[in-house]
Amino acid sequence: MKAIPRGKNNRSTKVLVVDVGGTHVKILASGQDDRRMFPSGPTLTAKKMVSQVKQLARGWTYEAVSIGYPGPVLRGRPVVDPPNLGNGWVGFDFRAAFGRPVKVMNDAAMQALGSYKGGKMLFLGLGTGLGSTMIVDKIVEPMELAHLPYKKGTYEDYVGIRGLERWGKKKWRKHVADVVKRLLTALEPDEVVIGGGNAKKLKQLPAGCRVGDNANAFLGGFRMWDERWNPTSFPHVKGAAKERDRRKKKK
């Protein structure tokens, strides 16, 4: 299991958080109130991503970078190119490209980190696929539960976007409830946080669950460089908290 990274100068490090998604790349920096974003897609390579992020972040001051990566990450490095993006991610030198210290974490793990309140938490991200992360007493363990066998396929086949499109919302919600129940029984977390873009399509949350928020990915990105973890205590996460509140008001 991997301990959460800790920054040496956690009180003053200014961080740029980059949340890489299949449709958009979203960024937010320490002390800023509003995120910025640009489209991603199948032509977005790692080099293009860095170039566009640096251009979009002009005017922001940052000393370190956190990247939420839509794929497996091992020892802080992507190990597989994302299926919905361009190539060139594996082996790319993000530190050299940004000219700053960089930490890379699976995107579901980063959102889980921002959602964590203590104890043993399971995070499930309902989006294109099924993101999953377990956090136990501040130790983060990204997981690949999506590919475990389920019915005539995998968990991802039934609760990811393919399952939603194939079964429709009503059946898809039943599959989500069943999958969550099975994982609760198997992993025995204190709570389950359900995040991702499709979490809002659930009419009712399964027992033992609370809803997450995509804006928590920014909180997770800031926490990667700060050991204290209290979102109300740092200017770093002021913008992420405001962004989360703004999104809730729009709903």
ZADO-1210 file (C-alpha; in nm, 4 decimals, padded with zeros to 6 digits):
<atoms>
<atom x="00.0000" y="00.0000" z="00.0000" code="MET" pos="1"/>
<atom x="00.1176" y="00.3508" z="-00.0765" code="LYS" pos="2"/>
<atom x="00.1430" y="00.6255" z="00.1819" code="ALA" pos="3"/>
<atom x="00.0004" y="00.9617" z="00.0811" code="ILE" pos="4"/>
<atom x="00.2799" y="01.1870" z="-00.0485" code="PRO" pos="5"/>
<atom x="00.3878" y="01.4657" z="00.1864" code="ARG" pos="6"/>
<atom x="00.5454" y="01.7929" z="00.0814" code="GLY" pos="7"/>
<atom x="00.8500" y="01.9104" z="00.2751" code="LYS" pos="8"/>
<atom x="00.7316" y="02.2703" z="00.2856" code="ASN" pos="9"/>
<atom x="00.3625" y="02.2001" z="00.3253" code="ASN" pos="10"/>
<atom x="00.2634" y="02.5418" z="00.4651" code="ARG" pos="11"/>
<atom x="00.3768" y="02.7478" z="00.1672" code="SER" pos="12"/>
<atom x="00.3938" y="02.5231" z="-00.1389" code="THR" pos="13"/>
<atom x="00.1753" y="02.6663" z="-00.4138" code="LYS" pos="14"/>
<atom x="00.0239" y="02.3805" z="-00.6141" code="VAL" pos="15"/>
<atom x="-00.1268" y="02.3524" z="-00.9615" code="LEU" pos="16"/>
<atom x="-00.3742" y="02.0627" z="-00.9798" code="VAL" pos="17"/>
<atom x="-00.4419" y="01.9074" z="-01.3210" code="VAL" pos="18"/>
<atom x="-00.7397" y="01.6727" z="-01.3503" code="ASP" pos="19"/>
<atom x="-00.7075" y="01.4870" z="-01.6814" code="VAL" pos="20"/>
<atom x="-01.0349" y="01.3457" z="-01.8130" code="GLY" pos="21"/>
<atom x="-01.1569" y="01.1793" z="-02.1287" code="GLY" pos="22"/>
<atom x="-01.3508" y="01.4885" z="-02.2414" code="THR" pos="23"/>
<atom x="-01.1863" y="01.7784" z="-02.0553" code="HIS" pos="24"/>
<atom x="-00.8713" y="01.8717" z="-01.8665" code="VAL" pos="25"/>
<atom x="-00.9506" y="02.0874" z="-01.5612" code="LYS" pos="26"/>
<atom x="-00.6973" y="02.2900" z="-01.3648" code="ILE" pos="27"/>
<atom x="-00.6946" y="02.4917" z="-01.0416" code="LEU" pos="28"/>
<atom x="-00.4066" y="02.6552" z="-00.8534" code="ALA" pos="29"/>
<atom x="-00.3483" y="02.7488" z="-00.4899" code="SER" pos="30"/>
<atom x="-00.5463" y="03.0551" z="-00.3858" code="GLY" pos="31"/>
<atom x="-00.7554" y="03.0680" z="-00.7031" code="GLN" pos="32"/>
<atom x="-01.1361" y="03.0695" z="-00.6886" code="ASP" pos="33"/>
<atom x="-01.2315" y="02.9314" z="-01.0303" code="ASP" pos="34"/>
<atom x="-01.1098" y="02.6345" z="-01.2278" code="ARG" pos="35"/>
<atom x="-01.0078" y="02.6567" z="-01.5924" code="ARG" pos="36"/>
<atom x="-01.0561" y="02.3848" z="-01.8524" code="MET" pos="37"/>
<atom x="-01.0041" y="02.2808" z="-02.2132" code="PHE" pos="38"/>
<atom x="-01.1263" y="01.9855" z="-02.4248" code="PRO" pos="39"/>
<atom x="-00.9220" y="01.6654" z="-02.4286" code="SER" pos="40"/>
<atom x="-01.0060" y="01.3684" z="-02.6539" code="GLY" pos="41"/>
<atom x="-00.8269" y="01.1063" z="-02.8649" code="PRO" pos="42"/>
<atom x="-00.5659" y="01.3449" z="-03.0084" code="THR" pos="43"/>
<atom x="-00.4445" y="01.4762" z="-02.6729" code="LEU" pos="44"/>
<atom x="-00.0920" y="01.3518" z="-02.6048" code="THR" pos="45"/>
<atom x="00.0999" y="01.4085" z="-02.2828" code="ALA" pos="46"/>
<atom x="00.3133" y="01.6739" z="-02.4533" code="LYS" pos="47"/>
<atom x="00.0078" y="01.8614" z="-02.5835" code="LYS" pos="48"/>
<atom x="-00.1584" y="01.8409" z="-02.2437" code="MET" pos="49"/>
<atom x="00.1373" y="02.0037" z="-02.0678" code="VAL" pos="50"/>
<atom x="00.1636" y="02.2733" z="-02.3344" code="SER" pos="51"/>
<atom x="-00.2053" y="02.3645" z="-02.3097" code="GLN" pos="52"/>
<atom x="-00.2046" y="02.3532" z="-01.9289" code="VAL" pos="53"/>
<atom x="00.0940" y="02.5897" z="-01.9082" code="LYS" pos="54"/>
<atom x="-00.0752" y="02.8284" z="-02.1493" code="GLN" pos="55"/>
<atom x="-00.4065" y="02.8132" z="-01.9625" code="LEU" pos="56"/>
<atom x="-00.2374" y="02.8623" z="-01.6244" code="ALA" pos="57"/>
<atom x="-00.0655" y="03.1863" z="-01.7253" code="ARG" pos="58"/>
<atom x="-00.0955" y="03.4419" z="-01.4496" code="GLY" pos="59"/>
<atom x="-00.1107" y="03.1761" z="-01.1785" code="TRP" pos="60"/>
<atom x="00.1841" y="03.1189" z="-00.9451" code="THR" pos="61"/>
<atom x="00.2694" y="02.7592" z="-00.8595" code="TYR" pos="62"/>
<atom x="00.5744" y="02.5715" z="-00.7350" code="GLU" pos="63"/>
<atom x="00.4554" y="02.2122" z="-00.7746" code="ALA" pos="64"/>
<atom x="00.2079" y="02.0169" z="-00.9875" code="VAL" pos="65"/>
<atom x="-00.0381" y="01.7376" z="-00.9049" code="SER" pos="66"/>
<atom x="-00.1796" y="01.5325" z="-01.1934" code="ILE" pos="67"/>
<atom x="-00.4881" y="01.3125" z="-01.1761" code="GLY" pos="68"/>
<atom x="-00.4287" y="01.0542" z="-01.4487" code="TYR" pos="69"/>
<atom x="-00.7092" y="00.8468" z="-01.6089" code="PRO" pos="70"/>
<atom x="-00.5292" y="00.5138" z="-01.5894" code="GLY" pos="71"/>
<atom x="-00.3080" y="00.2928" z="-01.3728" code="PRO" pos="72"/>
<atom x="-00.0182" y="00.4658" z="-01.1963" code="VAL" pos="73"/>
<atom x="00.2737" y="00.2812" z="-01.0391" code="LEU" pos="74"/>
<atom x="00.5314" y="00.4585" z="-00.8215" code="ARG" pos="75"/>
<atom x="00.4093" y="00.7943" z="-00.9462" code="GLY" pos="76"/>
<atom x="00.4291" y="00.7049" z="-01.3167" code="ARG" pos="77"/>
<atom x="00.1584" y="00.6109" z="-01.5691" code="PRO" pos="78"/>
<atom x="00.1941" y="00.2492" z="-01.6805" code="VAL" pos="79"/>
<atom x="-00.0666" y="00.2392" z="-01.9598" code="VAL" pos="80"/>
<atom x="-00.1721" y="00.5070" z="-02.2108" code="ASP" pos="81"/>
<atom x="-00.5375" y="00.6148" z="-02.1580" code="PRO" pos="82"/>
<atom x="-00.7740" y="00.4481" z="-02.4087" code="PRO" pos="83"/>
<atom x="-00.9677" y="00.7713" z="-02.4694" code="ASN" pos="84"/>
<atom x="-00.6663" y="00.9994" z="-02.5185" code="LEU" pos="85"/>
<atom x="-00.3606" y="01.0180" z="-02.7418" code="GLY" pos="86"/>
<atom x="-00.0351" y="00.8336" z="-02.6798" code="ASN" pos="87"/>
<atom x="00.2997" y="00.9187" z="-02.5248" code="GLY" pos="88"/>
<atom x="00.1939" y="00.9230" z="-02.1589" code="TRP" pos="89"/>
<atom x="00.3973" y="00.6252" z="-02.0405" code="VAL" pos="90"/>
<atom x="00.7566" y="00.7312" z="-01.9762" code="GLY" pos="91"/>
<atom x="00.6843" y="01.1008" z="-02.0281" code="PHE" pos="92"/>
<atom x="00.8982" y="01.3323" z="-01.8104" code="ASP" pos="93"/>
<atom x="00.6332" y="01.5573" z="-01.6554" code="PHE" pos="94"/>
<atom x="00.8838" y="01.7239" z="-01.4203" code="ARG" pos="95"/>
<atom x="01.1038" y="01.8355" z="-01.7077" code="ALA" pos="96"/>
<atom x="00.8035" y="01.9468" z="-01.9143" code="ALA" pos="97"/>
<atom x="00.6528" y="02.1605" z="-01.6364" code="PHE" pos="98"/>
<atom x="00.9857" y="02.2697" z="-01.4912" code="GLY" pos="99"/>
<atom x="00.8416" y="02.1948" z="-01.1469" code="ARG" pos="100"/>
<atom x="00.8212" y="01.8981" z="-00.9072" code="PRO" pos="101"/>
<atom x="00.5297" y="01.6782" z="-01.0192" code="VAL" pos="102"/>
<atom x="00.3293" y="01.4039" z="-00.8477" code="LYS" pos="103"/>
<atom x="00.1002" y="01.1789" z="-01.0513" code="VAL" pos="104"/>
<atom x="-00.1904" y="00.9835" z="-00.9043" code="MET" pos="105"/>
<atom x="-00.4738" y="00.7863" z="-01.0589" code="ASN" pos="106"/>
<atom x="-00.7656" y="01.0264" z="-01.1080" code="ASP" pos="107"/>
<atom x="-01.0096" y="00.8187" z="-00.9006" code="ALA" pos="108"/>
<atom x="-00.7510" y="00.8009" z="-00.6218" code="ALA" pos="109"/>
<atom x="-00.7046" y="01.1773" z="-00.6305" code="MET" pos="110"/>
<atom x="-01.0790" y="01.2371" z="-00.6024" code="GLN" pos="111"/>
<atom x="-01.0950" y="00.9765" z="-00.3263" code="ALA" pos="112"/>
<atom x="-00.8176" y="01.1561" z="-00.1399" code="LEU" pos="113"/>
<atom x="-01.0169" y="01.4787" z="-00.1572" code="GLY" pos="114"/>
<atom x="-01.3296" y="01.2984" z="-00.0320" code="SER" pos="115"/>
<atom x="-01.1637" y="01.1256" z="00.2625" code="TYR" pos="116"/>
<atom x="-01.2751" y="01.2091" z="00.6185" code="LYS" pos="117"/>
<atom x="-01.1113" y="00.9258" z="00.8121" code="GLY" pos="118"/>
<atom x="-01.1252" y="00.5547" z="00.8887" code="GLY" pos="119"/>
<atom x="-01.1663" y="00.3002" z="00.6114" code="LYS" pos="120"/>
<atom x="-01.3262" y="00.4474" z="00.2996" code="MET" pos="121"/>
<atom x="-01.4043" y="00.2902" z="-00.0367" code="LEU" pos="122"/>
<atom x="-01.4373" y="00.5301" z="-00.3289" code="PHE" pos="123"/>
<atom x="-01.6257" y="00.4286" z="-00.6436" code="LEU" pos="124"/>
<atom x="-01.6233" y="00.6582" z="-00.9454" code="GLY" pos="125"/>
<atom x="-01.9137" y="00.6106" z="-01.1850" code="LEU" pos="126"/>
<atom x="-01.8038" y="00.7473" z="-01.5198" code="GLY" pos="127"/>
<atom x="-01.6834" y="00.6029" z="-01.8475" code="THR" pos="128"/>
<atom x="-01.5737" y="00.3014" z="-01.6470" code="GLY" pos="129"/>
<atom x="-01.5595" y="00.2279" z="-01.2756" code="LEU" pos="130"/>
<atom x="-01.2835" y="00.3960" z="-01.0783" code="GLY" pos="131"/>
<atom x="-01.2037" y="00.2522" z="-00.7370" code="SER" pos="132"/>
<atom x="-00.9776" y="00.3368" z="-00.4448" code="THR" pos="133"/>
<atom x="-00.9539" y="00.2295" z="-00.0824" code="MET" pos="134"/>
<atom x="-00.8156" y="00.4606" z="00.1855" code="ILE" pos="135"/>
<atom x="-00.7410" y="00.3163" z="00.5290" code="VAL" pos="136"/>
<atom x="-00.6127" y="00.5503" z="00.8001" code="ASP" pos="137"/>
<atom x="-00.4682" y="00.7926" z="00.5420" code="LYS" pos="138"/>
<atom x="-00.3046" y="00.5176" z="00.3351" code="ILE" pos="139"/>
<atom x="-00.4183" y="00.5290" z="-00.0274" code="VAL" pos="140"/>
<atom x="-00.4539" y="00.2113" z="-00.2324" code="GLU" pos="141"/>
<atom x="-00.5765" y="00.2558" z="-00.5909" code="PRO" pos="142"/>
<atom x="-00.7696" y="-00.0531" z="-00.7030" code="MET" pos="143"/>
<atom x="-00.8858" y="-00.2123" z="-01.0287" code="GLU" pos="144"/>
<atom x="-01.2202" y="-00.3518" z="-00.9129" code="LEU" pos="145"/>
<atom x="-01.3766" y="-00.2570" z="-01.2468" code="ALA" pos="146"/>
<atom x="-01.2333" y="-00.5657" z="-01.4157" code="HIS" pos="147"/>
<atom x="-01.3513" y="-00.8259" z="-01.1677" code="LEU" pos="148"/>
<atom x="-01.5998" y="-01.0751" z="-01.3162" code="PRO" pos="149"/>
<atom x="-01.9686" y="-00.9959" z="-01.2674" code="TYR" pos="150"/>
<atom x="-02.2674" y="-01.1725" z="-01.4271" code="LYS" pos="151"/>
<atom x="-02.1809" y="-01.2104" z="-01.7974" code="LYS" pos="152"/>
<atom x="-01.9011" y="-00.9556" z="-01.7948" code="GLY" pos="153"/>
<atom x="-01.7273" y="-00.7318" z="-01.5423" code="THR" pos="154"/>
<atom x="-01.8380" y="-00.4713" z="-01.2913" code="TYR" pos="155"/>
<atom x="-01.7435" y="-00.2012" z="-01.5413" code="GLU" pos="156"/>
<atom x="-01.9625" y="-00.3590" z="-01.8114" code="ASP" pos="157"/>
<atom x="-02.2677" y="-00.3169" z="-01.5899" code="TYR" pos="158"/>
<atom x="-02.2112" y="00.0065" z="-01.3950" code="VAL" pos="159"/>
<atom x="-01.9890" y="00.2005" z="-01.6378" code="GLY" pos="160"/>
<atom x="-02.1171" y="00.4026" z="-01.9322" code="ILE" pos="161"/>
<atom x="-02.1652" y="00.0881" z="-02.1438" code="ARG" pos="162"/>
<atom x="-02.3989" y="-00.0570" z="-01.8848" code="GLY" pos="163"/>
<atom x="-02.5951" y="00.2675" z="-01.8580" code="LEU" pos="164"/>
<atom x="-02.6402" y="00.2857" z="-02.2361" code="GLU" pos="165"/>
<atom x="-02.7268" y="-00.0826" z="-02.2692" code="ARG" pos="166"/>
<atom x="-02.9617" y="-00.1288" z="-01.9744" code="TRP" pos="167"/>
<atom x="-03.1102" y="00.2166" z="-01.9279" code="GLY" pos="168"/>
<atom x="-03.1186" y="00.4137" z="-01.6029" code="LYS" pos="169"/>
<atom x="-03.3614" y="00.1927" z="-01.4106" code="LYS" pos="170"/>
<atom x="-03.1709" y="-00.1343" z="-01.4546" code="LYS" pos="171"/>
<atom x="-02.8376" y="00.0431" z="-01.4329" code="TRP" pos="172"/>
<atom x="-02.9313" y="00.1778" z="-01.0881" code="ARG" pos="173"/>
<atom x="-03.0184" y="-00.1752" z="-00.9751" code="LYS" pos="174"/>
<atom x="-02.6799" y="-00.2995" z="-01.0954" code="HIS" pos="175"/>
<atom x="-02.5039" y="-00.0154" z="-00.9095" code="VAL" pos="176"/>
<atom x="-02.6899" y="-00.1022" z="-00.5880" code="ALA" pos="177"/>
<atom x="-02.6012" y="-00.4706" z="-00.6255" code="ASP" pos="178"/>
<atom x="-02.2331" y="-00.4024" z="-00.6977" code="VAL" pos="179"/>
<atom x="-02.2049" y="-00.1663" z="-00.4023" code="VAL" pos="180"/>
<atom x="-02.3710" y="-00.4234" z="-00.1743" code="LYS" pos="181"/>
<atom x="-02.1254" y="-00.6933" z="-00.2862" code="ARG" pos="182"/>
<atom x="-01.8230" y="-00.4674" z="-00.2325" code="LEU" pos="183"/>
<atom x="-01.9494" y="-00.3585" z="00.1092" code="LEU" pos="184"/>
<atom x="-01.9748" y="-00.7227" z="00.2106" code="THR" pos="185"/>
<atom x="-01.6350" y="-00.8157" z="00.0710" code="ALA" pos="186"/>
<atom x="-01.4273" y="-00.5141" z="00.1803" code="LEU" pos="187"/>
<atom x="-01.6150" y="-00.3977" z="00.4930" code="GLU" pos="188"/>
<atom x="-01.5398" y="-00.0238" z="00.4660" code="PRO" pos="189"/>
<atom x="-01.6702" y="00.2243" z="00.7206" code="ASP" pos="190"/>
<atom x="-01.8331" y="00.4113" z="00.4337" code="GLU" pos="191"/>
<atom x="-01.8519" y="00.4237" z="00.0554" code="VAL" pos="192"/>
<atom x="-01.8196" y="00.7469" z="-00.1400" code="VAL" pos="193"/>
<atom x="-01.9794" y="00.7389" z="-00.4846" code="ILE" pos="194"/>
<atom x="-01.8361" y="00.9975" z="-00.7211" code="GLY" pos="195"/>
<atom x="-01.7827" y="01.0405" z="-01.0931" code="GLY" pos="196"/>
<atom x="-01.9986" y="01.2102" z="-01.3517" code="GLY" pos="197"/>
<atom x="-02.2787" y="00.9524" z="-01.3385" code="ASN" pos="198"/>
<atom x="-02.3268" y="00.9579" z="-00.9611" code="ALA" pos="199"/>
<atom x="-02.5885" y="01.2290" z="-01.0135" code="LYS" pos="200"/>
<atom x="-02.7994" y="00.9792" z="-01.2106" code="LYS" pos="201"/>
<atom x="-02.8688" y="00.7784" z="-00.8950" code="LEU" pos="202"/>
<atom x="-03.2113" y="00.8555" z="-00.7476" code="LYS" pos="203"/>
<atom x="-03.1216" y="00.7017" z="-00.4131" code="GLN" pos="204"/>
<atom x="-02.7836" y="00.6173" z="-00.2653" code="LEU" pos="205"/>
<atom x="-02.7277" y="00.2613" z="-00.1442" code="PRO" pos="206"/>
<atom x="-02.7097" y="00.2157" z="00.2333" code="ALA" pos="207"/>
<atom x="-02.3728" y="00.3099" z="00.3838" code="GLY" pos="208"/>
<atom x="-02.2897" y="00.5535" z="00.1033" code="CYS" pos="209"/>
<atom x="-02.2504" y="00.9258" z="00.0572" code="ARG" pos="210"/>
<atom x="-02.2201" y="01.1143" z="-00.2688" code="VAL" pos="211"/>
<atom x="-01.8872" y="01.2591" z="-00.3751" code="GLY" pos="212"/>
<atom x="-01.8122" y="01.5609" z="-00.5901" code="ASP" pos="213"/>
<atom x="-01.5818" y="01.5925" z="-00.8885" code="ASN" pos="214"/>
<atom x="-01.4429" y="01.9132" z="-00.7363" code="ALA" pos="215"/>
<atom x="-01.2944" y="01.6975" z="-00.4603" code="ASN" pos="216"/>
<atom x="-01.0288" y="01.5980" z="-00.7134" code="ALA" pos="217"/>
<atom x="-00.8781" y="01.9435" z="-00.6586" code="PHE" pos="218"/>
<atom x="-00.8787" y="01.8925" z="-00.2822" code="LEU" pos="219"/>
<atom x="-00.7011" y="01.5622" z="-00.3367" code="GLY" pos="220"/>
<atom x="-00.4434" y="01.7281" z="-00.5576" code="GLY" pos="221"/>
<atom x="-00.3643" y="01.9859" z="-00.2907" code="PHE" pos="222"/>
<atom x="-00.3507" y="01.7200" z="-00.0206" code="ARG" pos="223"/>
<atom x="-00.0831" y="01.5346" z="-00.2159" code="MET" pos="224"/>
<atom x="00.1563" y="01.8130" z="-00.1116" code="TRP" pos="225"/>
<atom x="00.0214" y="01.8888" z="00.2359" code="ASP" pos="226"/>
<atom x="00.0352" y="01.6613" z="00.5384" code="GLU" pos="227"/>
<atom x="-00.2202" y="01.8407" z="00.7542" code="ARG" pos="228"/>
<atom x="-00.5230" y="01.7624" z="00.5379" code="TRP" pos="229"/>
<atom x="-00.7777" y="02.0026" z="00.6872" code="ASN" pos="230"/>
<atom x="-00.9513" y="02.1733" z="00.3924" code="PRO" pos="231"/>
<atom x="-01.0617" y="02.4696" z="00.6056" code="THR" pos="232"/>
<atom x="-00.7096" y="02.5440" z="00.7283" code="SER" pos="233"/>
<atom x="-00.5212" y="02.6230" z="00.4095" code="PHE" pos="234"/>
<atom x="-00.5378" y="02.8876" z="00.1391" code="PRO" pos="235"/>
<atom x="-00.4395" y="02.6063" z="-00.1014" code="HIS" pos="236"/>
<atom x="-00.7859" y="02.4543" z="-00.0954" code="VAL" pos="237"/>
<atom x="-00.9935" y="02.7719" z="-00.0741" code="LYS" pos="238"/>
<atom x="-01.0525" y="02.7704" z="-00.4482" code="GLY" pos="239"/>
<atom x="-01.1388" y="02.4014" z="-00.4574" code="ALA" pos="240"/>
<atom x="-01.3963" y="02.4435" z="-00.1810" code="ALA" pos="241"/>
<atom x="-01.5510" y="02.7439" z="-00.3562" code="LYS" pos="242"/>
<atom x="-01.5588" y="02.5558" z="-00.6841" code="GLU" pos="243"/>
<atom x="-01.7426" y="02.2688" z="-00.5152" code="ARG" pos="244"/>
<atom x="-01.9944" y="02.5114" z="-00.3590" code="ASP" pos="245"/>
<atom x="-02.0451" y="02.6876" z="-00.6924" code="ARG" pos="246"/>
<atom x="-02.1231" y="02.3591" z="-00.8632" code="ARG" pos="247"/>
<atom x="-02.3774" y="02.2702" z="-00.5941" code="LYS" pos="248"/>
<atom x="-02.5556" y="02.6053" z="-00.6334" code="LYS" pos="249"/>
<atom x="-02.5909" y="02.5480" z="-01.0082" code="LYS" pos="250"/>
<atom x="-02.7711" y="02.2218" z="-00.9383" code="LYS" pos="251"/>
</atoms>
